[in-house]
Amino acid sequence: MTIKEIIEVTGAQLICGESNIDNIIEFAFSSDLMSDVLTQDSDHVLLITGLSNLQTIRTAEMADINYILIVRGKAISNDMIRLAEENHISLLQSDLSMFHISGLLYAHELKPIF
């Protein structure tokens, strides 16, 4: 799936990272535990999380994750946007729950990591 397709399926809003809109994403990983995010070792991953802070962006950078979808309508700060842009990370936001987003994307054949 591409970011564009993920937006169409979930109704998410693209906050930053427009240049990645046509990149292919093969896997999704849903977690609020950043220590679990650091254990994944896959490319082309979308991180789905309700954790909306700078640590999320820093963890994604360390784990080579270039796509983050913040769920449950959590606010995204300007500092998060700035850090995501500096690291070429696409940041999306949705009012839907993590469970709902995960189900929608799984139904559209985005593969889980585990």
HELIX and SHEET records of a PDB file:
HELIX    1   1 ILE A    3  THR A   10  1                                   8    
HELIX    2   2 GLU A   18  ASN A   20  5                                   3    
HELIX    3   3 MET A   34  VAL A   37  1                                   4    
HELIX    4   4 LEU A   54  MET A   62  1                                   9    
HELIX    5   5 ASN A   78  GLU A   86  1                                   9    
HELIX    6   6 MET A   98  ALA A  107  1                                  10    
SHEET    1   A 6 GLN A  13  CYS A  16  0                                        
SHEET    2   A 6 SER A  90  GLN A  93 -1                                        
SHEET    3   A 6 TYR A  67  ILE A  70  1                                        
SHEET    4   A 6 VAL A  45  THR A  49  1                                        
SHEET    5   A 6 PHE A  27  SER A  30  1                                        
SHEET    6   A 6 LYS A 111  PRO A 112  1                                        
END                                                                             
